[in-house]
Amino acid sequence: MRRGSAALLIGAAGLLAAAPARADLRLCNLTPSKVGIALGYRDPQGWVTEGWWDLSPKACETLLRGALAARFYYVFAVDYTRGGEWSGRSMMCTRDAEFTIRGVEDCLARGYDRNGFFEVDTGEQKSWTIQLTDPNQPVAPQP
């Protein structure tokens, strides 16, 4: 199945002075579609991929709680409503059902799917929000 591409907007959550002092990795679905989210990151034991978080239209979800330990995180998202995906060049393992997978090598040989994740550079911030946007709708400026 051929999937279309979508736009992505990434922003730092910690820059809002009025926000409470929280340190998390969050993702907000700014599209009119229900989306599924898979996350990849490196922890002290190596690479990990996790999924799926299902986000309703215009909803946000905390993917990781606490201060971020890495600068780079990786996301693969699927548009359940209209088809399409947000993807990138970093190949990591996934599966159709809920998963936590250690390692990013030999995905197919280990019985997993292999998908391209896009890289999110948090700039070493301790808190970050990723915003998925619809490529057909302009993004409204946020205060």
HELIX and SHEET records of a PDB file:
HELIX    1   1 ALA A   13  LEU A   15  5                                   3    
SHEET    1   A 4 LEU A   8  GLY A  11  0                                        
SHEET    2   A 4 TRP A 128  LEU A 132 -1                                        
SHEET    3   A 4 ASP A  24  ASN A  29  1                                        
SHEET    4   A 4 CYS A  60  ARG A  65 -1                                        
SHEET    1   B 5 GLU A  85  TRP A  86  0                                        
SHEET    2   B 5 PHE A  72  ASP A  79 -1                                        
SHEET    3   B 5 VAL A  35  ASP A  43 -1                                        
SHEET    4   B 5 GLY A  46  LEU A  55 -1                                        
SHEET    5   B 5 PHE A  99  ARG A 102 -1                                        
SHEET    1   C 4 GLU A  85  TRP A  86  0                                        
SHEET    2   C 4 PHE A  72  ASP A  79 -1                                        
SHEET    3   C 4 ASP A 113  ASP A 121 -1                                        
SHEET    4   C 4 SER A  90  THR A  94 -1                                        
END                                                                             
